[in-house]
Amino acid sequence: QVQLVESGGGLVQPGGSLRLSCATSGIIFSIYDMGWYRQAPGKQRELVAVVRSSGSTTYADSVKGRFTISRDNTKNTVYLQMNSLKPEDTAVYSCNAYRVVRENYWGQGTQVTVSS
Protein backbone atom coordinates (compact mmCIF):
# COMPACT_ATOMS: atom_id res chain seq x y z
CA GLN A 1 0.00 0.00 0.00
CA VAL A 2 1.65 3.17 -1.24
CA GLN A 3 0.83 6.39 0.54
CA LEU A 4 2.00 9.94 0.02
CA VAL A 5 0.66 12.45 2.51
CA GLU A 6 1.29 16.16 2.11
CA SER A 7 1.14 18.66 4.92
CA GLY A 8 2.10 22.23 5.66
CA GLY A 9 -0.19 24.12 3.36
CA GLY A 10 -2.19 27.10 4.48
CA LEU A 11 -2.87 30.78 4.08
CA VAL A 12 0.07 33.17 4.02
CA GLN A 13 0.59 36.79 3.10
CA PRO A 14 2.64 37.82 0.09
CA GLY A 15 6.30 37.68 0.98
CA GLY A 16 5.72 35.01 3.56
CA SER A 17 7.08 31.50 3.81
CA LEU A 18 5.71 28.03 4.06
CA ARG A 19 7.28 24.60 4.28
CA LEU A 20 5.50 21.66 2.73
CA SER A 21 6.20 18.07 3.68
CA CYS A 22 5.36 14.84 1.94
CA ALA A 23 5.64 11.71 4.02
CA THR A 24 5.73 8.46 2.09
CA SER A 25 5.25 4.82 2.91
CA GLY A 26 5.06 1.63 0.90
CA ILE A 27 7.93 2.50 -1.44
CA ILE A 28 11.69 2.21 -1.33
CA PHE A 29 11.92 5.95 -1.00
CA SER A 30 15.61 6.35 -1.75
CA ILE A 31 15.33 5.00 -5.30
CA TYR A 32 12.43 7.24 -6.33
CA ASP A 33 12.54 10.64 -7.91
CA MET A 34 10.41 12.97 -5.81
CA GLY A 35 8.61 15.97 -7.17
CA TRP A 36 6.31 18.78 -6.21
CA TYR A 37 3.66 19.86 -8.67
CA ARG A 38 0.98 22.49 -8.41
CA GLN A 39 -2.29 23.25 -10.08
CA ALA A 40 -4.18 26.50 -9.87
CA PRO A 41 -7.85 26.79 -10.84
CA GLY A 42 -8.24 26.88 -14.60
CA LYS A 43 -4.62 26.04 -15.24
CA GLN A 44 -2.68 22.92 -16.10
CA ARG A 45 -0.69 21.11 -13.50
CA GLU A 46 2.92 22.19 -13.61
CA LEU A 47 6.16 20.92 -12.23
CA VAL A 48 7.46 23.04 -9.39
CA ALA A 49 10.56 21.13 -8.37
CA VAL A 50 12.08 17.67 -8.53
CA VAL A 51 14.78 16.05 -6.49
CA ARG A 52 15.90 12.83 -8.09
CA SER A 53 17.19 9.73 -6.42
CA SER A 54 20.68 10.92 -7.35
CA GLY A 55 20.11 14.14 -5.44
CA SER A 56 20.00 16.36 -8.50
CA THR A 57 17.31 19.03 -8.57
CA THR A 58 15.25 20.86 -11.14
CA TYR A 59 13.08 23.93 -10.58
CA ALA A 60 10.49 25.75 -12.58
CA ASP A 61 11.78 29.13 -13.68
CA SER A 62 8.96 30.81 -11.80
CA VAL A 63 10.21 29.54 -8.43
CA LYS A 64 13.97 29.56 -8.86
CA GLY A 65 15.65 31.40 -6.05
CA ARG A 66 12.54 31.26 -3.89
CA PHE A 67 11.77 27.57 -3.42
CA THR A 68 14.03 24.76 -2.29
CA ILE A 69 13.29 21.07 -2.58
CA SER A 70 15.02 18.59 -0.33
CA ARG A 71 14.68 15.01 0.77
CA ASP A 72 15.48 13.06 3.86
CA ASN A 73 15.96 9.43 2.96
CA THR A 74 16.05 8.43 6.62
CA LYS A 75 12.54 9.81 7.09
CA ASN A 76 11.11 8.89 3.69
CA THR A 77 10.05 12.50 3.35
CA VAL A 78 10.45 15.22 0.76
CA TYR A 79 10.13 18.92 1.57
CA LEU A 80 9.45 22.11 -0.29
CA GLN A 81 10.61 25.29 1.38
CA MET A 82 8.69 28.19 -0.13
CA ASN A 83 9.94 31.72 0.49
CA SER A 84 8.95 35.12 -0.85
CA LEU A 85 5.56 33.78 -1.75
CA LYS A 86 3.48 35.54 -4.35
CA PRO A 87 -0.25 35.44 -5.03
CA GLU A 88 0.47 33.56 -8.24
CA ASP A 89 1.88 30.73 -6.14
CA THR A 90 -1.64 29.98 -4.96
CA ALA A 91 -2.45 26.42 -5.95
CA VAL A 92 -2.94 22.89 -4.76
CA TYR A 93 0.51 21.42 -4.29
CA SER A 94 0.88 17.69 -4.82
CA CYS A 95 3.70 15.31 -4.10
CA ASN A 96 4.82 12.77 -6.68
CA ALA A 97 7.01 9.69 -6.49
CA TYR A 98 8.30 8.26 -9.75
CA ARG A 99 10.49 5.33 -10.60
CA VAL A 100 9.11 3.90 -13.82
CA VAL A 101 5.93 4.68 -15.70
CA ARG A 102 3.95 2.03 -13.87
CA GLU A 103 5.35 3.03 -10.50
CA ASN A 104 4.20 6.62 -10.37
CA TYR A 105 2.33 7.78 -7.29
CA TRP A 106 0.59 10.93 -6.14
CA GLY A 107 -0.49 12.43 -2.90
CA GLN A 108 -3.85 14.05 -2.42
CA GLY A 109 -2.49 17.57 -2.35
CA THR A 110 -2.36 20.48 0.04
CA GLN A 111 -3.77 23.94 -0.55
CA VAL A 112 -1.45 26.93 -0.53
CA THR A 113 -3.11 30.32 -0.63
CA VAL A 114 -1.08 33.52 -0.83
CA SER A 115 -3.23 36.53 -0.18
CA SER A 116 -3.29 39.74 1.77
C-alpha positions as CSV (number, residue, x, y, z in Angstrom):
1,Q,0.0,0.0,0.0
2,V,1.6,3.2,-1.2
3,Q,0.8,6.4,0.5
4,L,2.0,9.9,0.0
5,V,0.7,12.4,2.5
6,E,1.3,16.2,2.1
7,S,1.1,18.7,4.9
8,G,2.1,22.2,5.7
9,G,-0.2,24.1,3.4
10,G,-2.2,27.1,4.5
11,L,-2.9,30.8,4.1
12,V,0.1,33.2,4.0
13,Q,0.6,36.8,3.1
14,P,2.6,37.8,0.1
15,G,6.3,37.7,1.0
16,G,5.7,35.0,3.6
17,S,7.1,31.5,3.8
18,L,5.7,28.0,4.1
19,R,7.3,24.6,4.3
20,L,5.5,21.7,2.7
21,S,6.2,18.1,3.7
22,C,5.4,14.8,1.9
23,A,5.6,11.7,4.0
24,T,5.7,8.5,2.1
25,S,5.2,4.8,2.9
26,G,5.1,1.6,0.9
27,I,7.9,2.5,-1.4
28,I,11.7,2.2,-1.3
29,F,11.9,5.9,-1.0
30,S,15.6,6.4,-1.8
31,I,15.3,5.0,-5.3
32,Y,12.4,7.2,-6.3
33,D,12.5,10.6,-7.9
34,M,10.4,13.0,-5.8
35,G,8.6,16.0,-7.2
36,W,6.3,18.8,-6.2
37,Y,3.7,19.9,-8.7
38,R,1.0,22.5,-8.4
39,Q,-2.3,23.3,-10.1
40,A,-4.2,26.5,-9.9
41,P,-7.9,26.8,-10.8
42,G,-8.2,26.9,-14.6
43,K,-4.6,26.0,-15.2
44,Q,-2.7,22.9,-16.1
45,R,-0.7,21.1,-13.5
46,E,2.9,22.2,-13.6
47,L,6.2,20.9,-12.2
48,V,7.5,23.0,-9.4
49,A,10.6,21.1,-8.4
50,V,12.1,17.7,-8.5
51,V,14.8,16.1,-6.5
52,R,15.9,12.8,-8.1
53,S,17.2,9.7,-6.4
54,S,20.7,10.9,-7.4
55,G,20.1,14.1,-5.4
56,S,20.0,16.4,-8.5
57,T,17.3,19.0,-8.6
58,T,15.2,20.9,-11.1
59,Y,13.1,23.9,-10.6
60,A,10.5,25.7,-12.6
61,D,11.8,29.1,-13.7
62,S,9.0,30.8,-11.8
63,V,10.2,29.5,-8.4
64,K,14.0,29.6,-8.9
65,G,15.7,31.4,-6.1
66,R,12.5,31.3,-3.9
67,F,11.8,27.6,-3.4
68,T,14.0,24.8,-2.3
69,I,13.3,21.1,-2.6
70,S,15.0,18.6,-0.3
71,R,14.7,15.0,0.8
72,D,15.5,13.1,3.9
73,N,16.0,9.4,3.0
74,T,16.1,8.4,6.6
75,K,12.5,9.8,7.1
76,N,11.1,8.9,3.7
77,T,10.0,12.5,3.4
78,V,10.5,15.2,0.8
79,Y,10.1,18.9,1.6
80,L,9.4,22.1,-0.3
81,Q,10.6,25.3,1.4
82,M,8.7,28.2,-0.1
83,N,9.9,31.7,0.5
84,S,9.0,35.1,-0.8
85,L,5.6,33.8,-1.7
86,K,3.5,35.5,-4.3
87,P,-0.2,35.4,-5.0
88,E,0.5,33.6,-8.2
89,D,1.9,30.7,-6.1
90,T,-1.6,30.0,-5.0
91,A,-2.5,26.4,-5.9
92,V,-2.9,22.9,-4.8
93,Y,0.5,21.4,-4.3
94,S,0.9,17.7,-4.8
95,C,3.7,15.3,-4.1
96,N,4.8,12.8,-6.7
97,A,7.0,9.7,-6.5
98,Y,8.3,8.3,-9.8
99,R,10.5,5.3,-10.6
100,V,9.1,3.9,-13.8
101,V,5.9,4.7,-15.7
102,R,3.9,2.0,-13.9
103,E,5.4,3.0,-10.5
104,N,4.2,6.6,-10.4
105,Y,2.3,7.8,-7.3
106,W,0.6,10.9,-6.1
107,G,-0.5,12.4,-2.9
108,Q,-3.9,14.1,-2.4
109,G,-2.5,17.6,-2.4
110,T,-2.4,20.5,0.0
111,Q,-3.8,23.9,-0.5
112,V,-1.5,26.9,-0.5
113,T,-3.1,30.3,-0.6
114,V,-1.1,33.5,-0.8
115,S,-3.2,36.5,-0.2
116,S,-3.3,39.7,1.8
